Amino acid sequence: MDMNPNDLMSILERIAASLERSAPPKTVAPDFSAADCFVFEPPAQLVPVPRVSRVEIDLLKGIDLTKDILVENTLRYARGFPANNALLWGARGMGKSSLVKAAHASVNAEIAGTRPALKLIEIHRDDIVHLPQLMGFLRAAPFPFLLFCDDLSFDPGDGSYKSLKAALDGGVEGRPENVLFYATSNRRHLLPRDMIENESSTAINPGEAVEEKVSLSDRFGLWLGFHKCSQDDYLAMIDGYLSANNITVDAAEVRYAALKWATTRGSRSGRVAYQFIQDLAGRLGQTLVS
């Protein structure tokens, strides 16, 4: 039966509309001048962050050597020289993510007016599978980029770590010269110990199975360990926050209160110190500026 040309055209238009709806969204280059920090929203959107939540780098106490190493690596990269991907691993609350954000701000202040600004892009753990696509998108942009994934780790059965390995290696094109990757994790090898041990006990070739998993962290040329702080470092953090926020209190009393606070929390860390300062400022009716 012959079909009416108008009917045929209507069917073709519906098919074309359906295909257009199912097609991946077009990638639109963001306005990188809008901010120095962005959050990645897959598949290809970068949302500017006008005001980044971070602390001044001088307020990060007890990690002086680690701080110097990361800032130097970041500054070298921002100036157009070779630098390493970095994995910041270790104790909770010791300033891993704070250091990345503070180093970014410190380096941008250092290169202001001499080099293009370093752009920080936060990518969430669940979006790692889109990392190769994002890095390809950034390759042609006229800025250096620091990709940052906070609290990166992988659970049993999670194969997305292979996407990260591929992105860090860069495939046949290599990793873009204007992209560096920083990640924080509580785990040095990014994988739980029981996952590694299970692979070792069940695989035909245990050595190769474990090597496949552990080799992910080898893609980071710079490993920076964070460990539980001493009592002196903890009190130095308290003093730094007090000074930065112009909080005047009796030294002996605040020392006793800060140590008691840490005891109730069962740990000493930068996060615990800041939480104590928040509580103290609230009781004194003061606001925090940092």
C-alpha positions as CSV (number, residue, x, y, z in Angstrom):
1,M,0.0,0.0,0.0
2,D,1.3,3.4,-0.9
3,M,1.9,5.8,1.9
4,N,0.8,9.4,1.8
5,P,3.9,11.6,1.6
6,N,2.7,13.7,4.4
7,D,2.3,10.7,6.7
8,L,5.8,9.5,5.8
9,M,7.2,12.9,6.6
10,S,5.4,12.9,9.9
11,I,6.9,9.5,10.8
12,L,10.4,10.6,9.8
13,E,10.1,13.7,11.9
14,R,9.0,11.7,15.0
15,I,11.9,9.3,14.5
16,A,14.4,12.2,14.1
17,A,13.0,13.9,17.3
18,S,13.3,10.6,19.2
19,L,16.9,10.1,18.1
20,E,17.7,13.7,19.1
21,R,16.3,13.1,22.6
22,S,18.3,10.0,23.1
23,A,21.6,11.4,21.7
24,P,24.2,12.5,24.3
25,P,24.0,16.2,25.2
26,K,26.3,18.5,23.3
27,T,29.4,19.5,25.1
28,V,29.5,23.3,25.6
29,A,32.8,24.8,26.7
30,P,32.2,26.6,30.0
31,D,33.4,30.2,30.7
32,F,36.6,29.4,32.6
33,S,36.9,33.0,33.5
34,A,33.8,32.7,35.7
35,A,35.7,31.1,38.5
36,D,38.9,29.4,39.5
37,C,37.0,26.4,40.9
38,F,34.4,24.2,39.3
39,V,32.4,21.0,40.2
40,F,32.1,18.4,37.5
41,E,28.6,17.2,36.7
42,P,28.5,14.3,34.2
43,P,28.5,13.8,31.4
44,A,30.1,17.1,30.4
45,Q,29.1,20.1,32.6
46,L,31.4,22.2,34.8
47,V,29.5,24.3,37.4
48,P,31.5,27.3,38.7
49,V,32.0,27.7,42.4
50,P,32.3,31.5,43.1
51,R,33.4,31.0,46.7
52,V,35.4,28.0,47.8
53,S,35.2,26.6,51.3
54,R,38.8,26.5,52.5
55,V,41.2,27.6,55.2
56,E,44.4,29.7,54.9
57,I,47.4,27.5,54.3
58,D,49.2,28.9,57.3
59,L,46.4,27.5,59.6
60,L,47.3,23.9,58.6
61,K,49.6,22.8,61.4
62,G,51.6,19.6,62.0
63,I,52.0,18.8,58.3
64,D,54.7,21.3,57.4
65,L,56.9,19.0,55.3
66,T,53.8,17.5,53.5
67,K,52.5,21.0,52.9
68,D,55.8,22.2,51.4
69,I,56.0,19.2,49.1
70,L,52.5,19.5,47.7
71,V,52.7,23.3,47.2
72,E,56.0,23.0,45.4
73,N,54.6,20.2,43.1
74,T,51.6,22.3,42.4
75,L,53.5,25.5,41.8
76,R,55.9,23.7,39.4
77,Y,52.9,22.4,37.5
78,A,51.2,25.9,37.3
79,R,54.4,27.4,35.9
80,G,54.4,24.9,33.1
81,F,56.9,22.4,34.3
82,P,56.5,18.6,34.9
83,A,54.8,17.5,38.1
84,N,53.3,14.4,39.6
85,N,49.8,13.2,40.3
86,A,49.4,13.2,44.1
87,L,47.7,10.8,46.5
88,L,47.1,12.2,50.0
89,W,46.3,9.3,52.2
90,G,46.1,8.6,55.9
91,A,44.4,9.6,59.2
92,R,41.0,11.2,59.1
93,G,40.6,14.9,59.8
94,M,44.3,15.8,59.4
95,G,43.7,18.3,56.6
96,K,44.1,16.2,53.3
97,S,41.4,17.9,51.4
98,S,42.0,21.3,53.1
99,L,45.6,21.2,52.0
100,V,44.6,20.6,48.3
101,K,42.3,23.6,48.3
102,A,44.7,25.8,50.3
103,A,47.6,24.9,48.0
104,H,45.5,25.8,45.0
105,A,44.7,29.2,46.4
106,S,48.4,29.7,47.5
107,V,49.7,28.9,44.1
108,N,47.3,31.1,42.2
109,A,48.3,34.0,44.4
110,E,52.0,33.2,43.6
111,I,51.5,33.1,39.8
112,A,48.9,35.9,39.6
113,G,49.7,38.2,36.6
114,T,52.4,35.9,35.2
115,R,50.7,32.7,34.2
116,P,47.1,31.6,33.4
117,A,45.2,30.8,36.6
118,L,45.2,27.2,37.8
119,K,41.6,25.9,37.7
120,L,40.5,23.4,40.4
121,I,37.8,20.9,39.3
122,E,36.2,18.7,41.9
123,I,35.0,15.3,40.6
124,H,33.0,13.1,42.9
125,R,33.9,9.5,43.5
126,D,30.8,8.2,41.7
127,D,31.7,10.1,38.6
128,I,35.2,8.6,38.1
129,V,33.8,6.6,35.2
130,H,33.5,9.8,33.3
131,L,37.1,10.9,34.0
132,P,38.6,9.9,30.6
133,Q,35.8,11.9,28.9
134,L,36.4,15.0,31.1
135,M,40.2,14.9,30.5
136,G,39.7,14.7,26.8
137,F,37.3,17.7,27.0
138,L,39.9,19.8,28.9
139,R,42.8,18.9,26.6
140,A,42.3,21.9,24.3
141,A,41.5,24.4,27.0
142,P,43.9,27.3,27.5
143,F,44.3,26.7,31.3
144,P,46.1,24.3,33.6
145,F,43.6,22.1,35.5
146,L,43.9,20.4,38.8
147,L,41.4,17.6,39.1
148,F,40.5,16.8,42.7
149,C,38.7,13.7,44.0
150,D,38.1,13.7,47.8
151,D,37.8,10.5,49.8
152,L,38.6,8.3,46.9
153,S,38.3,4.5,47.5
154,F,36.9,1.4,45.8
155,D,34.8,-1.4,47.2
156,P,34.7,-5.1,46.3
157,G,33.1,-5.6,42.9
158,D,33.7,-2.0,41.9
159,G,35.4,-1.9,38.5
160,S,35.5,1.8,38.1
161,Y,39.1,1.9,39.3
162,K,40.0,0.8,35.8
163,S,38.6,4.0,34.4
164,L,40.9,5.9,36.8
165,K,43.9,3.9,35.7
166,A,43.2,4.5,32.1
167,A,42.7,8.3,32.7
168,L,46.0,8.6,34.7
169,D,47.9,6.7,32.0
170,G,46.2,8.7,29.2
171,G,46.0,5.9,26.7
172,V,47.7,6.3,23.3
173,E,47.4,10.1,23.5
174,G,48.9,10.3,27.0
175,R,47.6,12.3,29.8
176,P,46.9,15.9,28.8
177,E,49.8,18.2,29.7
178,N,47.4,20.7,31.2
179,V,45.7,18.2,33.6
180,L,47.0,17.0,36.9
181,F,45.1,14.7,39.3
182,Y,45.0,14.9,43.1
183,A,43.1,12.5,45.3
184,T,42.6,12.0,49.0
185,S,41.9,8.7,50.7
186,N,42.0,7.0,54.1
187,R,43.6,4.0,52.2
188,R,47.1,4.0,50.8
189,H,46.2,1.6,48.0
190,L,42.6,3.0,47.6
191,L,41.2,-0.6,48.1
192,P,40.1,-2.2,51.4
193,R,42.6,-4.8,52.8
194,D,40.0,-7.6,52.7
195,M,39.4,-6.9,49.0
196,I,43.1,-7.4,48.3
197,E,43.3,-10.5,50.5
198,N,40.2,-12.0,48.9
199,E,41.7,-11.5,45.4
200,S,44.9,-13.2,46.6
201,S,43.1,-16.2,48.1
202,T,40.7,-16.9,45.2
203,A,42.6,-16.0,42.0
204,I,44.3,-18.6,39.8
205,N,47.4,-16.4,40.0
206,P,47.2,-14.6,43.3
207,G,50.2,-12.4,42.7
208,E,48.9,-11.0,39.4
209,A,45.4,-10.4,40.9
210,V,46.8,-8.4,43.8
211,E,49.2,-6.6,41.5
212,E,46.3,-5.5,39.3
213,K,44.5,-3.9,42.3
214,V,47.5,-2.3,44.0
215,S,49.0,-0.9,40.8
216,L,46.3,1.8,40.8
217,S,48.1,3.7,43.5
218,D,51.4,3.4,41.5
219,R,49.8,5.8,39.0
220,F,50.3,8.6,41.6
221,G,53.9,9.7,41.5
222,L,53.6,11.6,44.8
223,W,52.4,9.8,47.9
224,L,51.9,12.0,51.0
225,G,51.0,10.3,54.2
226,F,49.0,12.0,57.0
227,H,49.3,10.6,60.5
228,K,47.6,11.2,63.8
229,C,48.9,14.4,65.4
230,S,50.7,14.8,68.7
231,Q,49.3,16.8,71.6
232,D,51.6,19.7,70.9
233,D,50.5,19.8,67.2
234,Y,46.9,19.7,68.3
235,L,47.3,22.6,70.7
236,A,49.2,24.5,68.0
237,M,46.2,24.1,65.7
238,I,44.0,25.5,68.5
239,D,46.3,28.5,68.9
240,G,46.3,29.2,65.2
241,Y,42.5,29.2,65.0
242,L,42.2,31.4,68.1
243,S,44.7,34.0,66.6
244,A,43.1,34.0,63.2
245,N,39.6,34.6,64.6
246,N,40.8,37.1,67.3
247,I,39.4,35.0,70.1
248,T,40.9,36.1,73.5
249,V,40.6,33.5,76.3
250,D,42.7,32.4,79.2
251,A,45.5,30.2,77.8
252,A,45.4,27.6,80.6
253,E,41.7,27.3,80.6
254,V,41.4,26.9,76.8
255,R,44.3,24.4,76.8
256,Y,42.4,22.3,79.4
257,A,39.1,22.6,77.6
258,A,40.7,21.7,74.2
259,L,42.3,18.6,75.6
260,K,39.1,17.5,77.3
261,W,37.3,18.0,74.0
262,A,39.8,15.8,72.2
263,T,39.4,13.1,74.9
264,T,35.6,13.0,74.5
265,R,36.1,12.6,70.7
266,G,38.7,9.9,71.2
267,S,41.2,11.6,68.8
268,R,43.3,14.6,68.0
269,S,43.2,16.1,64.6
270,G,42.8,19.3,62.7
271,R,39.1,18.6,62.3
272,V,38.6,18.1,66.0
273,A,40.5,21.3,66.7
274,Y,38.3,23.3,64.4
275,Q,35.1,21.7,65.9
276,F,36.4,22.8,69.3
277,I,36.9,26.4,68.1
278,Q,33.4,26.4,66.6
279,D,32.0,25.3,69.9
280,L,34.1,27.9,71.8
281,A,33.1,30.7,69.5
282,G,29.5,29.8,69.7
283,R,29.6,29.9,73.5
284,L,31.4,33.3,73.4
285,G,28.9,34.7,70.9
286,Q,31.5,35.2,68.3
287,T,31.6,34.4,64.6
288,L,34.4,32.7,62.8
289,V,36.2,34.3,59.9
290,S,38.3,31.2,58.9
